[in-house]
Amino acid sequence: MSPEQGTETSVKLALLDELRHAGPVFMLGYCYGGSIAWASAGRLNGLSAAVCYYGGKLPTLASEGPLCPTLVHLGRDDSEIPMRSTRDALEQHSAVEVLTYPAGHGFNSDRRADFDQQCSDLAFRETLRLLEKQGIQRPPARGE
């Protein structure tokens, strides 16, 4: 590990420790951010949960199993990520919950052609279910 990497890791851990004083900390990301959430779940001890929406880099990160409860949302018809290798990679982590929806990539973004309101709503409810189960206080409902 280079000195720069060591400093970066120390800063991340100090930030996580500071956030944990306020309550449970979780990571949630979409697309590339979904991959970042997965990597964080495997590298940062102390996260309460991680949620990954269609993380395209999951197959290359799968050897790093998460250290916290993790939920992955995938669109069955996603043409932007390698679905088969993503599913295969995730199968090695039996504790990871993987939910697949009849939708494409970006089904949770109302700015995309693949947006699917029903799938988005279901994924949102499932995300809240995991976070509440981990002791994370429910945020206000959409539109509140």
GIRAZI-V295265 format. One record per residue. RES is the residue in one letter. OMEGA is omega in whole degrees, 0 to 359 (NA if undefined). BURIAL is # if it has 16 or more other C-alpha atoms within 10 Angstrom, else .. Layout:
res/omega/burial
RES/OMEGA/BURIAL
RES/OMEGA/BURIAL
This chain:
res/omega/burial
M/179/.
S/177/.
P/180/.
E/179/.
Q/179/.
G/178/.
T/179/.
E/179/.
T/179/.
S/179/.
V/180/.
K/181/.
L/178/#
A/178/.
L/179/.
L/178/#
D/180/.
E/179/.
L/182/.
R/176/.
H/181/.
A/181/.
G/181/.
P/180/#
V/177/#
F/177/#
M/176/#
L/181/#
G/180/#
Y/178/#
C/178/#
Y/177/#
G/175/#
G/176/#
S/178/#
I/178/#
A/178/#
W/181/#
A/178/#
S/180/#
A/180/#
G/185/#
R/184/#
L/178/.
N/178/.
G/174/#
L/179/#
S/180/#
A/175/#
A/178/#
V/183/#
C/173/#
Y/176/#
Y/178/#
G/185/#
G/182/#
K/183/#
L/180/#
P/181/#
T/180/.
L/188/#
A/180/#
S/177/.
E/180/.
G/181/#
P/179/#
L/182/#
C/176/#
P/185/#
T/179/#
L/179/#
V/176/#
H/179/#
L/172/#
G/182/#
R/184/.
D/181/#
D/180/#
S/183/.
E/177/.
I/180/#
P/188/.
M/183/#
R/181/.
S/177/.
T/179/#
R/180/.
D/181/.
A/183/#
L/181/#
E/181/.
Q/180/.
H/186/#
S/181/.
A/179/.
V/177/#
E/180/.
V/178/#
L/181/.
T/184/.
Y/177/#
P/186/.
A/179/#
G/180/#
H/179/#
G/183/#
F/182/#
N/181/#
S/181/.
D/176/.
R/183/.
R/178/.
A/181/.
D/181/#
F/179/#
D/186/#
Q/182/.
Q/180/.
C/178/#
S/180/#
D/180/.
L/179/.
A/179/#
F/179/.
R/180/.
E/176/#
T/178/#
L/179/#
R/180/.
L/183/#
L/178/#
E/178/.
K/180/.
Q/176/#
G/179/.
I/183/#
Q/182/.
R/176/.
P/178/.
P/177/.
A/178/.
R/177/.
G/179/.
E/NA/.
